[in-house]
C-alpha cells in the first residue's frame, strides 16, 4: 500500500481514538459510585486526549513532509 493511504488511515485512527467519558460519568452519577472511580475515568480520558493530540501532530508533520518515516 502507498504511504499516502497509511497516513490517511492513521490520521483517521488518531482522530477517533480519543474517548468521551460523558455517558460513563452520567451513568456513574445514577448508580452512585464512589467519586474516585469517576476521577479515574476522567483522568484516563485526559491521557487518551493528550496521546491523540501528540499522535495527530506527528502524523500531520509526516504528511507535510517535515518528518520522514524511512531513511
Helices and strands as residue ranges (DSSP letters): H 3-17, H 22-31, H 35-64
